[in-house]
Amino acid sequence: GRLKKLRKKIMKKFDVHVCLVSDQAIPNFVPVVDKEFRPKEVVLLVTDKMKAKAEILAKIMRERCAVGVRLLNVADAYDMTQVGEQVFALLCDEDKEQVALNVTGGTKLMAIAAYGMFKDAGYPSFYFTDNSNEIILLDSNERLPALQPPKIKIEDYLSLHGYPACDSLQKTVSHPQWLEFGEELVRFHMNFEDELGALNFEISKAVKENKQTLECAVPKGRNARNMGQLLCLLKSHDLAVQKSGKLKFADLDARQYVGGSWFEDYVFQTAKSLPGVQDIALNVQIENVDAKTHQNNELDVVLLINNVLHVLECKTANFTRSEAKAEEALYKLESLKKLGGLRTKAMLLSYRELLPTSRDRANGAKISLIERKDLKGMKTLLEKWTHG
């Protein structure tokens, strides 16, 4: 309580934030979300290219922070004399000390030009450091106490970057009763790797013939003892039983779970227990508002830690047989890396081993990997990755 009072006492605050809109929405949003630093009004300087982004930012600021937001169209981001006239005409009734420019958002050239213009006119400017949540007042070089904004939710984060989620987000696993099955598959992955591959092959063959089928051929596998253990595991977790020479699944959910979604649930549950997770979601369907196609993308597991988006793709396929599948997964992650601003991190988690070419491709694209040999240390590796 004492610390909060002290923070309130020394926290400088402005009535109006003037922000430069760019692809990086978080530096403009966080200073407005923080209750102690929140202005009464926000003025967004918007170029034609950033119109859609600005409208989303304005909508979320109004809804989440209950502040007034005005959009000011900027014909030429680099002609700051003209921009200055528009801005100062808009703010002529305001006390200069109460209006500040947030220089963090725009392109470097735009930020430098805007800062020069505000300084010449006698208005203060500040910079927000998004890794430490500090505000630096540029005129005095004074650092304000770190902001303590409420944790941003994944749905807001994705919307701010122009990729709204199609539905409400799934924040828990659908079948907690089956989590133990996944734990067993990971614990004994050396025994079950080939057998699970054989099982998945039979499932996909049966599904090709009939999408709603609950039966497939009993897989042979490479090792009869291991296959016997896997089939016992399916039975003991009420997922599937052998009946008249066929493998019969409890229901469609059980078939999909065994066919691969068990691994997403396992990764989700492991990631959920990491320190500092502010939000996490499973099977997130997003659409790209910029694309004319409105194509949808599914993200297996998404988590936010310290306002940084982490995207995890989970695969159980045999990538050593099909390099194209690994390439597809990496290409998808590469494009998804762009969806949450510059700091977004992406990772491919594979139950099976990857080929050296896929590893090289991932390294080149700065995509982290957890594969077969690393599975048992997944939690430690995820913690290192998210906090590195």
Buried (B, 14 or more C-beta within 10 A) or exposed (E): EEEEEEBEEEBBBBEBBBBBBBBBBBBBBBBBBBEBBBBEBBBBBBBEEBEEBBBBBBEBBEEBBEBEBEBBBBEEBEEBEEBBEBBBEBBEEBEEEBBBBBBBBBBEEBBBBBBEBBBEBEBBBBBBBBEEBBBBBBBEEEEBBEBEBEEBBBBBBBBBBBBBBEEEBBEEBBBEEBBEBBBBBBEBBEBBBBBBBBBBBBBEEBBEEEEEBBBBBBBEBEBEEBBEBBBEBBEEBEBBEEEEEBBBBBEEBBBBBBBBBBBBBBBBBBBBEBEEBBBBBBBBBBBBBEEEEEEEBEBBBBBBBBBBBBBBBBBBBBBEEEBEBBBEBBEBBBEBBEBBBEBBBBBBBBBBBBBEEBBEBBEEBEBBBBBBEEBEEBEEBBBEBBEE
